[in-house]
Structures are given as structure tokens and as C-alpha cells.
Amino acid sequence: MNQHFTAITLKATGASALTESEVIQNLWSGYGKIVRVGLEYTMEGRPPCRPGTVQSPSLQSVIVKHVQWPTRQHHPRGWNTGNSHERKVKSYQVETAFYRDFSNRCDDSCRVPECYALETRGDEVFMVMEDLDASGFHLRKSYVTEADIEACLSWLAHFHAEFMHEEPSSLWKTGTYWHLETRPDELQELDDLKLKNAAAAIDQQLKNSPFQTFVHGDAKLANFCFAENGEVAAVDFQYVGGGCGMKDVAYFISSCLSEDECEQQETRLLDVYFQCLEKALETRGKNIDFQSLEKNWRSLYPVAWTDFFRFLQGWSPGHWKIHAYSERLAREVLEQCN
């Protein structure tokens, strides 16, 4: 970090100095890094309380997301286009807006990291956030139990309930990183002409749902952090925006289950999600015709799955998520479109 961003971190946390940092990951296509930064304080343990600072004696580290537009773009799959760069730039603007305007509405039922500081300066974006590992959400999972999946579906249900029927001002008008309007290059590469020709109709079906909410937009297993007690928190809000909640649900299930498991557990997992959603809406006092919502969204689950399948077919035709279950749902949706 340069001196300017170091000063922002010190002011936001009330720390007197920063200690060695650990690189957690490099951002996609060379757009920066996410690092863990240790904090040091005065001998008294904390400096005097100042407005706008974090006053928690347990705050020993923070996560810093430092984004900087690369001088030379390098995409792991070769998508080095103007569309790709513009999409990424906006995604970081959206993430900043989410933490600034909406994250404080996410309670423990849809836990997100607390944001301590945000700064945009030229071609750089700087975010100082809670270290979820230090807050107890230190587990990352590549294999999940039924309880783990249900906890993530519950998170999604509460997130969708919180923002049901709200305008995604300052976010993506239509959320998800694979949204059709932001993926013209991948659509052009799509060889399946039936799917290609139906792409706009599929997208419109999801937009036509009368039950629009905010979707996380990248709700894969890797973006959930687990605690020992089974609770979860979510990170990475670059593609949050408006949409049908089934987009998140279908994408999440596809991220952690095999082809056979997707087939076998579809009904049960949707039941779990809708049970959580009904309770979440009631808890928040949302006046929603839940039976109509559930009927509409259940019918859109295969449509949401096919929408993502359309993106995969153009982006990475050999991807492991392209399997018989995905192809069956896509055929059924295409038949309905015809």
C-alpha cells in the first residue's frame, strides 16, 4: 500500500501501525490483490475514541481489497476485450456502492463483512473490511454436508427477502456476472444455435418475474465463509444487482454438487430454500403473496439454470458444469420457448 492508503487504514481502524500482510488472493485478470493486514496499537491498547473509527479491542487484523487497473490485461481464458475491462471496472464500482449503501442492512441471517473504509482514487479502488477469519468464519470448504448447503441456502433466502421489491440503485440493474447484456463476446462464440437464438427470451423470462430482488450475483461455494457452529457469511459483491432469486440458487447448487446430486436433490433443496424464504419474509414484515412467489420462482429455476448454461457454453465449452443434467434442463426450457 502507498502512504495514502496506509493512512486511510490507520484512520479507519484507529491503529498506530500496520504489520506484515498476507496475500489472500490475486484478483481475476491481474486487477489487484486481497490481503490480510495486521494492526498495532498504542501501549494503552487503543487510541482515544474518534468519530468514524472502529473501536473494538479484538480488531487485530483487517482485509484490504486493493484494485488497480492493469497496464496490460491478462485473462486466464483469453477474454481480453474492451467489454471485459468495462465489466470489471463497473463491478468494483458496484461492490463499493453495495458496501456503502446496503451492507449495513445485512444482519446475522445474511452475514457480510463490516466495511470500515472505501476510497476510489484515479484507477484504484481501496476497501478496508472486517477479517471474517478473525470473527470466527475461518472455514473454507470444497466438500459440503447437507447442513452446509442448507446454511448457504438460508443465507440466500434471507438476503433475497431483505431486498425483495427494491430498486438496485447504484448496483447492476440486472445482477450476476454472466448476465446476457454484459456478455456479447461469449454469446458470439456460442455454437448451439437454438440456445443462442433463445438467449434473449430466456433472459426476458427472468426479468418478467413480478418478484424481483437483489441477487448476490456470484454465489458460488468459494464465496461463503463457514464458522464452527455452522453459520455462514458471504463475500465478493462485485455482481450484486436486481433479479430473480433463482439465479443465485441455481448457480450455488451448480457450484457444489455433481451432476447426479443435482438431479437427485433438486426438489429437496428447493423445498429448503423456499421454507427459509417464507420465514425470512415473515420476519421482515414483507407483504408478499408467498404462494404466488414460490410458484413463479420454482418455474423459473430451470430457466435460471439454462441462463447460466448459455454463458458457460460460450465462455468455456469444456467446463465440468456442462453435463447431462444441465443439458436436460436446457432442452426443456428451449421447448417451452418454442
C-alpha positions as CSV (number, residue, x, y, z in Angstrom):
1,M,0.0,0.0,0.0
2,N,1.1,3.5,-0.7
3,Q,1.2,6.2,2.0
4,H,-2.3,7.5,1.2
5,F,-4.0,4.1,1.5
6,T,-1.9,3.3,4.6
7,A,-3.2,6.5,6.2
8,I,-6.8,5.5,5.4
9,T,-6.4,2.1,7.0
10,L,-4.9,3.6,10.2
11,K,-7.6,6.2,10.4
12,A,-10.4,3.8,9.8
13,T,-9.2,1.3,12.4
14,G,-7.6,3.6,15.0
15,A,-4.4,1.6,14.8
16,S,-1.0,3.2,15.2
17,A,0.8,1.0,12.7
18,L,0.3,-1.8,10.2
19,T,2.2,-5.1,10.5
20,E,3.1,-7.6,7.8
21,S,0.4,-8.5,5.3
22,E,-0.5,-11.8,3.8
23,V,-1.7,-12.1,0.3
24,I,-5.0,-14.0,0.3
25,Q,-5.5,-14.0,-3.4
26,N,-4.8,-12.1,-6.6
27,L,-7.8,-10.6,-8.2
28,W,-9.0,-12.0,-11.5
29,S,-7.0,-11.0,-14.6
30,G,-4.4,-9.0,-12.7
31,Y,-6.7,-6.3,-11.3
32,G,-5.1,-6.2,-7.8
33,K,-4.9,-8.2,-4.6
34,I,-6.8,-9.1,-1.5
35,V,-4.5,-9.0,1.6
36,R,-4.8,-9.5,5.3
37,V,-3.1,-6.7,7.3
38,G,-2.2,-6.9,10.9
39,L,-2.8,-3.9,13.2
40,E,-0.8,-2.5,16.1
41,Y,-2.0,-0.1,18.7
42,T,-0.5,2.3,21.3
43,M,0.5,0.9,24.7
44,E,-2.9,1.6,26.1
45,G,-4.3,-0.9,23.7
46,R,-6.5,1.6,21.8
47,P,-6.1,5.2,20.9
48,P,-8.8,7.7,22.1
49,C,-12.2,7.1,20.5
50,R,-12.6,9.3,17.4
51,P,-15.7,9.7,15.2
52,G,-15.6,7.3,12.2
53,T,-13.1,4.8,13.7
54,V,-13.6,1.2,14.7
55,Q,-13.5,0.8,18.5
56,S,-13.1,-3.0,19.1
57,P,-10.3,-4.3,21.2
58,S,-10.5,-7.6,19.3
59,L,-9.7,-6.0,16.0
60,Q,-6.2,-7.4,15.3
61,S,-6.4,-7.5,11.5
62,V,-8.4,-6.3,8.6
63,I,-8.9,-7.4,5.0
64,V,-7.8,-4.9,2.4
65,K,-9.0,-5.2,-1.2
66,H,-6.8,-3.1,-3.4
67,V,-7.9,-2.8,-7.0
68,Q,-5.8,-1.2,-9.7
69,W,-6.5,-1.3,-13.5
70,P,-3.7,-3.3,-15.1
71,T,-1.5,-1.7,-17.7
72,R,-1.7,-5.0,-19.6
73,Q,-4.7,-7.2,-19.3
74,H,-4.3,-10.9,-18.9
75,H,-7.4,-13.1,-18.8
76,P,-6.9,-16.7,-17.8
77,R,-9.2,-17.9,-20.6
78,G,-8.2,-15.3,-23.1
79,W,-11.1,-12.9,-22.8
80,N,-9.0,-9.7,-23.1
81,T,-11.6,-7.4,-24.6
82,G,-13.0,-3.9,-24.0
83,N,-16.2,-5.5,-22.8
84,S,-14.3,-7.5,-20.3
85,H,-12.5,-4.4,-18.9
86,E,-15.6,-2.3,-18.7
87,R,-17.5,-5.0,-16.9
88,K,-14.7,-5.4,-14.3
89,V,-14.4,-1.6,-13.8
90,K,-18.1,-1.4,-13.2
91,S,-18.1,-4.4,-10.9
92,Y,-15.7,-2.7,-8.5
93,Q,-17.8,0.4,-8.6
94,V,-20.9,-1.7,-7.8
95,E,-19.1,-3.5,-4.9
96,T,-18.1,-0.2,-3.4
97,A,-21.8,1.0,-3.7
98,F,-23.1,-2.2,-2.1
99,Y,-20.8,-1.8,1.0
100,R,-21.6,1.9,1.2
101,D,-25.4,1.8,0.7
102,F,-26.7,-1.6,1.5
103,S,-24.4,-3.9,3.5
104,N,-25.5,-2.4,6.9
105,R,-28.9,-4.0,6.3
106,C,-27.4,-7.5,6.2
107,D,-27.9,-8.9,9.7
108,D,-26.6,-12.2,11.1
109,S,-29.1,-14.1,8.9
110,C,-27.2,-13.0,5.8
111,R,-23.9,-12.0,7.3
112,V,-21.4,-9.9,5.3
113,P,-18.1,-8.4,6.4
114,E,-18.3,-5.0,8.0
115,C,-16.8,-2.3,5.8
116,Y,-14.5,0.2,7.6
117,A,-13.3,2.4,4.7
118,L,-13.9,2.9,1.0
119,E,-11.8,5.0,-1.3
120,T,-11.7,5.5,-5.1
121,R,-8.7,7.4,-6.5
122,G,-8.0,7.5,-10.2
123,D,-7.6,4.0,-11.5
124,E,-7.6,2.5,-8.0
125,V,-10.3,1.2,-5.6
126,F,-9.5,0.6,-2.0
127,M,-11.6,-1.2,0.6
128,V,-10.9,-2.0,4.2
129,M,-13.1,-4.7,5.6
130,E,-13.6,-7.0,8.6
131,D,-11.4,-10.0,8.7
132,L,-14.1,-12.7,8.8
133,D,-11.5,-15.4,9.8
134,A,-10.8,-13.4,13.0
135,S,-14.6,-13.1,13.6
136,G,-15.0,-16.9,13.6
137,F,-15.8,-17.6,9.9
138,H,-12.4,-19.1,9.2
139,L,-13.5,-22.3,7.4
140,R,-13.5,-22.6,3.6
141,K,-15.0,-25.7,2.1
142,S,-14.6,-27.6,-1.1
143,Y,-16.7,-30.5,0.2
144,V,-20.0,-29.7,1.9
145,T,-22.5,-31.6,4.0
146,E,-26.3,-31.2,3.8
147,A,-26.1,-28.8,6.7
148,D,-23.6,-26.7,4.9
149,I,-25.7,-26.4,1.8
150,E,-28.8,-25.6,3.8
151,A,-26.9,-22.9,5.7
152,C,-25.9,-21.3,2.4
153,L,-29.5,-21.6,1.0
154,S,-30.7,-20.0,4.2
155,W,-28.3,-17.1,3.7
156,L,-29.5,-16.6,0.1
157,A,-33.2,-16.7,1.3
158,H,-32.6,-14.0,3.9
159,F,-30.7,-11.9,1.5
160,H,-33.4,-12.1,-1.1
161,A,-36.1,-11.4,1.5
162,E,-34.3,-8.3,2.8
163,F,-34.1,-6.7,-0.6
164,M,-37.4,-8.0,-2.1
165,H,-39.1,-5.5,-4.5
166,E,-36.3,-2.9,-4.0
167,E,-34.7,-0.8,-6.7
168,P,-31.0,-1.7,-7.1
169,S,-29.9,1.9,-7.4
170,S,-26.1,2.2,-7.8
171,L,-25.8,-1.6,-8.3
172,W,-26.2,-3.6,-11.5
173,K,-29.6,-3.2,-12.9
174,T,-29.5,-6.9,-13.6
175,G,-27.2,-8.8,-11.4
176,T,-24.9,-11.9,-12.0
177,Y,-21.6,-11.9,-13.7
178,W,-23.0,-13.9,-16.7
179,H,-25.9,-11.5,-17.4
180,L,-26.6,-11.6,-21.2
181,E,-26.2,-7.9,-21.9
182,T,-22.7,-7.9,-20.4
183,R,-21.6,-11.0,-22.3
184,P,-21.8,-10.3,-26.0
185,D,-18.4,-11.8,-26.7
186,E,-19.4,-15.1,-25.2
187,L,-22.7,-15.2,-26.9
188,Q,-21.0,-14.6,-30.2
189,E,-18.8,-17.7,-29.6
190,L,-21.8,-19.9,-28.7
191,D,-22.2,-22.8,-31.2
192,D,-25.6,-24.1,-30.1
193,L,-27.8,-22.0,-32.4
194,K,-31.1,-23.0,-30.6
195,L,-29.7,-21.8,-27.3
196,K,-28.1,-18.7,-28.9
197,N,-31.3,-17.7,-30.6
198,A,-33.3,-18.2,-27.4
199,A,-30.9,-16.4,-25.1
200,A,-32.8,-13.1,-25.1
201,A,-36.1,-14.8,-24.5
202,I,-34.6,-16.7,-21.5
203,D,-33.2,-13.5,-20.1
204,Q,-36.5,-11.8,-20.5
205,Q,-38.4,-14.6,-18.7
206,L,-36.2,-14.0,-15.6
207,K,-36.7,-10.2,-15.9
208,N,-40.5,-10.6,-16.3
209,S,-40.9,-12.3,-12.9
210,P,-43.1,-10.0,-10.8
211,F,-40.9,-10.9,-7.8
212,Q,-37.6,-9.1,-8.2
213,T,-35.0,-8.8,-5.5
214,F,-31.2,-8.3,-5.2
215,V,-29.1,-11.2,-6.2
216,H,-25.6,-11.8,-4.9
217,G,-24.5,-12.5,-8.5
218,D,-21.6,-14.8,-7.8
219,A,-23.0,-17.1,-5.0
220,K,-20.6,-19.9,-5.5
221,L,-19.4,-22.1,-2.7
222,A,-16.0,-20.4,-2.7
223,N,-17.6,-17.1,-1.7
224,F,-19.1,-18.5,1.5
225,C,-17.1,-18.5,4.8
226,F,-18.1,-21.0,7.4
227,A,-18.0,-20.9,11.2
228,E,-17.5,-23.9,13.5
229,N,-21.1,-23.5,14.7
230,G,-22.5,-23.9,11.1
231,E,-23.2,-20.2,10.5
232,V,-22.1,-18.7,7.2
233,A,-21.1,-15.3,5.8
234,A,-20.7,-14.3,2.2
235,V,-18.1,-12.1,0.4
236,D,-17.5,-10.7,-3.1
237,F,-20.3,-8.4,-4.1
238,Q,-19.0,-7.2,-7.5
239,Y,-22.0,-8.5,-9.4
240,V,-24.9,-7.8,-6.9
241,G,-27.9,-6.3,-8.6
242,G,-31.6,-6.8,-9.5
243,G,-33.0,-10.2,-10.5
244,C,-34.9,-13.3,-9.7
245,G,-33.6,-15.2,-6.7
246,M,-33.4,-18.5,-8.6
247,K,-30.3,-17.2,-10.4
248,D,-28.4,-17.3,-7.1
249,V,-29.9,-20.7,-6.1
250,A,-29.2,-22.4,-9.3
251,Y,-25.7,-21.1,-9.5
252,F,-24.9,-22.0,-5.9
253,I,-26.2,-25.6,-6.3
254,S,-24.2,-26.0,-9.5
255,S,-21.1,-24.9,-7.7
256,C,-21.1,-27.6,-5.1
257,L,-22.9,-30.7,-6.3
258,S,-22.2,-33.3,-9.0
259,E,-24.4,-34.0,-11.9
260,D,-26.2,-36.9,-10.2
261,E,-26.5,-34.9,-6.9
262,C,-28.1,-32.0,-8.7
263,E,-30.7,-34.4,-10.2
264,Q,-31.4,-36.3,-7.0
265,Q,-31.5,-33.3,-4.6
266,E,-33.2,-30.6,-6.7
267,T,-36.7,-30.9,-5.1
268,R,-35.4,-31.2,-1.6
269,L,-33.0,-28.2,-1.9
270,L,-35.7,-26.0,-3.4
271,D,-38.0,-27.0,-0.6
272,V,-35.3,-26.0,1.9
273,Y,-34.8,-22.7,0.2
274,F,-38.5,-21.8,0.0
275,Q,-39.1,-22.7,3.6
276,C,-36.3,-20.3,4.6
277,L,-37.6,-17.6,2.3
278,E,-41.1,-17.8,3.7
279,K,-39.9,-17.4,7.2
280,A,-37.4,-14.6,6.2
281,L,-40.2,-12.6,4.5
282,E,-42.4,-13.0,7.5
283,T,-39.7,-11.9,9.9
284,R,-39.1,-8.8,7.9
285,G,-42.8,-8.0,7.6
286,K,-42.8,-8.1,3.8
287,N,-46.3,-8.1,2.5
288,I,-45.8,-10.8,-0.3
289,D,-48.2,-13.3,-1.8
290,F,-45.8,-16.1,-1.0
291,Q,-47.7,-18.9,-2.8
292,S,-47.5,-16.9,-6.0
293,L,-43.9,-16.1,-5.5
294,E,-43.0,-19.7,-4.9
295,K,-45.0,-20.9,-7.9
296,N,-43.3,-18.3,-10.1
297,W,-39.8,-18.9,-8.9
298,R,-40.0,-22.7,-9.0
299,S,-41.0,-22.5,-12.6
300,L,-38.0,-20.2,-13.3
301,Y,-35.4,-22.5,-11.6
302,P,-34.7,-24.4,-14.9
303,V,-34.7,-21.1,-16.7
304,A,-32.1,-19.6,-14.4
305,W,-30.0,-22.7,-14.7
306,T,-30.2,-22.5,-18.5
307,D,-29.3,-18.8,-18.5
308,F,-26.0,-19.7,-16.8
309,F,-25.6,-22.8,-19.0
310,R,-25.8,-20.4,-22.0
311,F,-22.9,-18.4,-20.7
312,L,-20.8,-21.5,-20.0
313,Q,-21.3,-22.9,-23.5
314,G,-19.9,-19.7,-25.0
315,W,-17.2,-19.0,-22.3
316,S,-15.8,-22.4,-21.7
317,P,-17.4,-25.2,-23.7
318,G,-15.4,-28.0,-21.9
319,H,-16.4,-26.8,-18.4
320,W,-17.2,-29.5,-15.8
321,K,-20.7,-28.0,-15.1
322,I,-21.7,-28.8,-18.7
323,H,-23.3,-32.2,-18.1
324,A,-26.4,-34.2,-18.9
325,Y,-28.5,-32.6,-16.1
326,S,-27.7,-29.1,-17.4
327,E,-28.4,-30.2,-21.0
328,R,-31.8,-31.8,-20.0
329,L,-33.0,-28.6,-18.2
330,A,-31.8,-26.5,-21.2
331,R,-33.8,-28.7,-23.7
332,E,-36.9,-28.4,-21.6
333,V,-36.6,-24.6,-21.4
334,L,-35.9,-24.4,-25.1
335,E,-39.0,-26.5,-25.9
336,Q,-41.1,-24.1,-23.8
337,C,-39.6,-21.1,-25.6
338,N,-40.5,-22.7,-29.0
